[in-house]
Amino acid sequence: RSGSLDQVEVEASRPVLALAQAQARFWKASSGLERVSLAMNTSQSDTADKVDEFLRNQVASDHACHAKLYRYKNMLNHLHEDVNLVYSKEKALVETITIEEAVINDLGNQIKNVVEAGKRKMKECKDTKAAACAEYETYSKELEELKQIGHSPTNPIALFQTVMK
């Protein structure tokens, strides 16, 4: 029976292990994305300041390329917004995975506790059965002794019963 409990424990832990492996791969990827996003936020503000300064200089110098620069600046701003959106989604996903990991750990602990309780109850049952079997043997021997005493010819009751028959 304990072999079947071990099998249940192994079967219950397979999805937990698979999810843990998937999470490890995700954490590796997300830490890289976080570093890129941090670098983009730092360089984005520096770049935006430099682009604004360049645009002011271009507008003041009467060159026609400042319209293209405004358009490219807007495209760059949209790209930055997209990166921030992806980063916020990734952050939410990391939080969700962290919560799910806590739930999985809790379920794993519950499974382990149930398996341990089952093993403990099986041992208690086995011990109780052994004690009951020993008690049965003792009572059987005592009953046999009482039967022998009851049929003894020196016993007055047995003598009386044999005379009455």
PEBELHU-V499587 format. One line per field, one symbol per residue. phi: phi as a letter, one per 40 degrees, with the letter a starting at -180 (. if undefined). psi: psi as a letter, one per 40 degrees, with the letter a starting at -180 (. if undefined). burial: 1 if it has 24 or more other ideal C-beta (glycine too) atoms within 12 Angstrom, else 0. A space follows every 50 residues. Layout:
phi: ???
psi: ???
burial: ???
This chain:
phi: .ccccccccccccccccccccccccccccccccccccccccccccccccc cccccccccccgcccccccccccccccccccccccccccccccccccccc cccccccccccccccccccccccccccccccccccccccccccccccccc ccccccccccccccc
psi: ddddddddddddeddddddddddddddddddddddddddddddddddddd ddddddddddefieeddddddddddddddddddddddddddddddddddd dddddddddddddddddddddddddddddddddddddddddddddddddd eheehddddddddd.
burial: 00000000000000010000001000000100100010010001000000 10001000000000000000001000000000100010010000001000 00010000001000100000000000000000000000000000000000 000000000000000
